[in-house]
Amino acid sequence: MPATYSGALTIVRTLRAFRHEALLAGGCVRDRLRSVEPHDYDIATSAFPDQVQEIFPDSQAVGAAFGVMLVILDGHPYEVATFRTDGPYVDGRHPESVEFGSVEEDARRRDFTVNGLFFNPDKNEVLDFVGGRADLAAKVLRAIGGPSARFNEDKLRVLRCVRFACQLGFSIEADTWAAAKTAARDMGGVAMERVAAELTKILQTPQPRRGMELLDEAGLLAVYLPELDALKGCPQPPEFHPEGDVWEHTLRVLDAMTERGVPSRALAWAALLHDIAKPATLTNTDRLRFHGHDTLGAVMALKILDRLKMGGEVRDAAGLLVADHLRLDPLRLMKVSTLKRLMRREDIEDLLTLHMADCLGSHGDLELYYLARVKQRQLRAAKAADGLRPEPLVDGSDLIAWGYSPGPAFKDILTAVEDEQLEGRLKDKVAARAFVEDTFQKF
């Protein structure tokens, strides 16, 4: 469960009860002014970290040197940060020092005007020292103060600029974008994990296509995802891909992916990388073909995600989706057992969404997608014995009791029995034993 407005109010009013100034700050103010429920709530205060710790004994220091404490209330985390000004940024990422200051000074050291707003809930008052409300109304993303200085302080702000523009659907003010593109020429010092996190968030915005186009314009795709350049100009058979080259197809798939809401991180990356191996597998004999681009694509996707230091869970899940993104193509000819195994996959919703987006980004034919949904509903509605996960008829102890010696072959036997059960040809243990003894020699 996310943090809540009522929880944030409790923290603000508790700090005020101890005679400290306290305000809601940043993105939560921006989102509430847009009538969007924030994902988290940040509080800015005049209280120093040790004072926050004294008031909230269970709070944790997540950046005490920068005045940031994490207060846990009803199991939800809230960042509570002391008003501050930042010293020089020597590494393009972190200030060398900070000084605690006023709320206005705190506003002016932030990144974009729409993120530099504060809210006093007791007075129902928005505090705006940087012109954020006007930019919010105009739907413009603008750096606070001198844009070059803002981006040179923290190079990650270049990626955040793209992310906020696509998340909010805002235009980027001309000087801000020019400064961002200049800063993008040298992104040294930014940890790859932070880059990967921002790229993922961009892919999860309502405008992932625009995000990739902005990153391309800034030269950052060539830096972080150079394999995507090969998609540009890579031809596809027009009867299946009237949209054009693989790059255009990929961009269309990204936008189509958002039709079912915010994608998982694995799905977002799989949509971007599902055809990454098409240039390497392109042949042109009777027509343009890409044999094995799914298999090679999974290998390439894993290498890319490893380079970005993506977490293992997301990495593996995205790689599997890329490897299997054509899995629904033989749906009409699929054995019942194969179909049931497919439909009980933990990632089936992501796989179906990827298939849908792949179709919408090309020929637009969703017949297989709708057929898969019909079969999915039918299988889920079936009684337990005929459904996706019927109770196993045989286990290893049964095989041993029937005179089979434990070994690697057990897996093959149990899989074969489950296949027959899923196909509906085995209904009980007696039939299963007969099948095993007729099919497999004892060893």
Buried (B, 14 or more C-beta within 10 A) or exposed (E): EEBBBEBBBBBBEBBBEEEBBBBBBBBBBBBBBEEEEBEBBBBBBBBBBEBBBEBBEEBEBEBBEBBBBBBBBEEBBBBBBBBBBBEEBEEBBBBEEBEBBBBBBBBBBBBBBBBBBBBBBEEEEBBBBBBBBEBBEBEBBBBBBEBBEBBBBBBBBBBBBBBBBBBBEBBBBEEBBEBBBBBBEEBEBBEEEBBBBBBBBBBBBBBBBBBBBBBBBBEBBEBBBEBBEBBEEBBBEEEEBEBBBBBBBBBBBBBBBBEBEEBBBBBBBBBBBBBBBBBBBBEEEEEBBBEEBBBBBBBBBBEBBEEBBBBEEBBBBBBBBBBBBBBBEEBEEBEBBBBBBBBBBEBBEBBBBBBBBBBBBBBEEBEBBEEBEEBBEEBEEEEEEBBBEBEEBBEEEBBEEEEBEEEEBBEEBBEBBBBBBBEEEBBEEEBBBEBBEEEBEEE
